[in-house]
Amino acid sequence: MGKSNIFLIGFMGTGKTTVSRELAKLLGYEEVDTDAWIVRQQNRSIAEIFEKQGEQAFREMETGLLREFEEETHKIISCGGGMALRQENVRLMQEYGAVVLLTAEPETVFARVQDDNGRPVLNGNMNVTYIRELMAKRMPYYQAAGEVVVATDGRAPQEIAQEIKEKLLFDKISFDF
């Protein structure tokens, strides 16, 4: 049996949440945003979780959520930007679905996130230089996890969703729609 969940990973601001909504509509799947799910479950913002419990606790929450997808099918899961940094998370995502890496240039990311103060990783560092440096550190993790890669710069979410569908149909990752 092939995979039937799709995990969207990548740096913050690459369009994971927006594209997941379009992809869910296109395929008739249920869309799950891991950050929003954790916020609802914890009844506090990600910034509050980072501040009160620390990043490590948040990363544990992400792993716990991923484990819940073992028996799930036909879900589009929009993952937080740090989800692919843990090897255990990558293993779970690849086991429970296809992992799609969304990419964007640092300038694109900055333009998309500059007015969003709910991004604790960028607190005090909301600039293209810092985004470029952090992106460079994370890229090896993203590339190791992603089975399909799609660039999002200057493209409509519908166009990106269509490309993901086509790549999953034609790439050899045994995906079942």
C-alpha positions in Angstrom: 0.0 0.0 0.0 1.3 3.4 -0.9 1.2 6.6 1.1 -2.0 8.8 1.2 -1.1 11.6 3.5 0.9 14.6 2.3 3.2 16.5 4.7 4.2 20.0 3.6 7.5 21.1 5.1 9.8 24.0 4.7 10.9 27.3 6.2 8.3 29.6 7.6 6.8 31.8 5.0 7.2 29.3 2.1 3.4 29.0 1.8 2.8 25.7 3.6 -0.5 26.8 5.3 -1.9 28.5 2.2 -0.8 25.7 -0.2 -2.2 23.0 2.1 -5.7 24.6 1.9 -5.5 24.7 -1.9 -4.2 21.1 -2.1 -6.9 19.9 0.3 -9.6 21.5 -2.0 -8.0 20.1 -5.1 -7.8 16.5 -3.7 -10.8 16.5 -1.4 -8.5 15.8 1.6 -8.8 17.1 5.1 -6.3 19.8 5.9 -4.4 19.9 9.2 -2.1 22.8 10.3 0.2 21.4 13.0 0.9 24.8 14.6 -2.8 25.7 14.8 -3.5 22.2 16.2 -0.9 22.7 19.0 -2.2 26.2 19.7 -5.8 24.8 20.1 -4.6 21.8 22.2 -2.4 23.9 24.5 -4.8 26.9 24.6 -1.9 29.3 24.1 0.1 30.8 21.3 3.3 29.3 20.0 5.1 32.4 21.3 3.7 31.6 24.8 4.7 28.0 24.6 8.3 29.0 23.6 8.4 31.6 26.4 6.9 29.5 29.2 8.0 25.9 28.3 10.8 26.4 25.8 11.4 25.3 22.2 12.2 21.7 23.3 8.7 21.3 24.8 7.1 22.6 21.6 9.2 20.2 19.5 8.0 17.3 21.7 4.4 18.5 21.1 5.1 18.3 17.3 6.4 14.8 17.5 3.4 13.7 19.6 1.1 15.1 17.0 2.9 13.3 14.2 2.4 10.0 15.9 -1.4 10.5 15.7 -1.2 10.3 11.9 -0.2 6.6 12.0 -3.7 5.4 11.2 -4.8 8.5 9.3 -5.3 8.7 5.5 -6.0 11.4 3.0 -4.8 14.3 5.1 -2.8 17.3 4.0 -0.6 18.2 7.0 1.0 21.7 7.0 4.0 21.4 9.3 5.7 24.1 11.4 9.0 25.3 10.0 11.0 23.3 12.5 9.2 20.0 12.1 11.9 18.5 9.8 14.8 19.3 12.1 14.2 16.2 14.2 15.1 12.9 12.7 12.3 11.1 14.5 9.8 13.5 12.9 11.2 12.9 9.4 11.0 9.1 9.9 7.3 9.5 11.1 6.4 11.8 8.2 8.0 9.5 5.6 6.3 6.5 7.1 2.9 8.0 7.2 2.9 9.9 4.0 4.7 11.7 1.2 6.9 14.7 2.3 6.8 17.7 0.1 9.4 20.5 0.6 8.2 24.0 -0.3 11.0 26.5 -0.9 11.2 30.3 -1.3 14.0 32.8 -1.5 14.8 34.7 1.8 13.5 37.9 0.3 10.2 36.2 -0.4 10.0 34.8 3.1 10.7 38.2 4.6 8.0 39.9 2.5 5.5 37.2 3.7 6.4 37.2 7.4 7.6 40.7 8.2 4.4 41.9 9.8 3.8 38.6 11.7 4.9 38.9 15.3 3.8 35.3 16.1 7.1 33.8 14.9 9.2 33.3 18.0 12.2 32.0 16.0 12.5 35.5 14.3 11.9 37.6 17.4 14.4 40.5 17.3 15.8 39.1 14.0 13.2 40.1 11.4 15.5 40.8 8.5 16.6 39.1 5.3 20.1 38.4 6.5 19.0 36.5 9.5 16.4 34.6 7.5 19.0 33.7 4.9 21.4 32.4 7.6 18.7 30.4 9.5 17.4 29.0 6.2 20.9 27.9 5.2 21.3 26.0 8.5 18.0 24.3 8.1 18.1 23.5 4.4 20.1 20.2 4.7 17.4 18.9 7.1 14.6 20.0 4.7 16.4 18.5 1.7 17.0 15.2 3.5 13.3 15.0 4.5 11.6 16.2 1.3 10.7 13.6 -1.3 9.3 16.2 -3.7 10.5 19.8 -3.9 8.4 22.7 -5.2 9.4 26.4 -5.3 6.7 28.9 -4.3 8.3 32.3 -5.2 5.9 34.4 -7.3 3.4 31.6 -7.9 -0.3 31.3 -7.1 -1.2 28.7 -4.4 -3.5 26.8 -6.9 -0.6 26.5 -9.4 1.7 25.1 -6.6 -1.0 22.6 -5.5 -1.4 21.4 -9.0 2.3 20.9 -9.4 2.4 18.9 -6.1 -0.4 16.7 -7.4 1.4 16.1 -10.7 4.7 15.3 -9.0 3.1 12.9 -6.6 1.4 11.2 -9.6 4.5 10.8 -11.6 7.3 10.5 -9.1 8.2 7.0 -7.8 7.1 7.4 -4.2 4.1 5.0 -4.4 1.5 7.6 -3.5 -2.1 6.5 -3.4 -4.8 9.2 -4.1 
